[in-house]
Amino acid sequence: MVLSLRGTLEHDFNDDEIAITLGPDANNLATLSSERDDRTYGYLSFRAAYELTPASALVLSASKVVGLENNSGHTLGLTFKHQL
């Protein structure tokens, strides 16, 4: 079994509002804007890979955003990998 842990610390140096454009092409339907709440935040991720055969493995992964007051984000994944 192979285990890995990763962490990052990120800082947003941009002071402008966040602009999100909605629409199927260059003729956007709308543009939404939002303030930048938290400028410094981080990510934590964990991964465990278990070798089933020399050519296949089962991988469990999880990640979380940390340091944001009004936002949260997490992922959880289970992957089967097979090398042909």
Residue pairs with C-beta under 8 A, 6 or more apart in sequence:
1 48
1 49
1 50
1 51
2 48
2 49
2 51
3 46
3 47
3 48
3 49
4 46
4 47
4 48
5 44
5 45
5 46
5 47
6 43
6 44
6 45
6 46
6 47
7 42
7 43
7 44
7 45
8 42
8 43
9 40
9 41
9 42
10 40
10 41
10 42
10 43
11 39
11 40
12 36
12 39
12 40
13 39
14 36
15 36
16 36
17 33
17 34
17 35
17 36
18 33
18 34
18 35
18 36
19 31
19 32
19 33
20 31
20 32
20 33
20 34
21 28
21 30
21 31
21 32
22 28
22 29
22 30
22 31
22 32
23 29
23 30
37 68
37 69
37 70
37 71
38 67
38 68
38 69
38 70
38 71
40 67
41 65
41 66
41 67
41 68
42 65
42 66
42 67
43 63
43 64
43 65
43 66
44 63
44 64
44 66
45 61
45 62
45 63
45 64
46 61
46 62
46 63
47 59
47 60
47 61
47 62
48 59
48 60
48 61
49 57
49 58
49 59
50 57
50 58
50 59
50 60
51 57
52 58
55 82
55 83
55 84
56 80
56 81
56 82
56 83
57 80
57 81
58 78
58 79
58 80
58 81
59 77
59 78
59 79
59 80
59 81
60 77
60 78
61 75
61 76
61 77
61 78
61 79
62 74
62 75
62 76
62 77
63 73
63 74
63 75
64 72
64 73
64 74
65 71
65 72
65 73
65 74
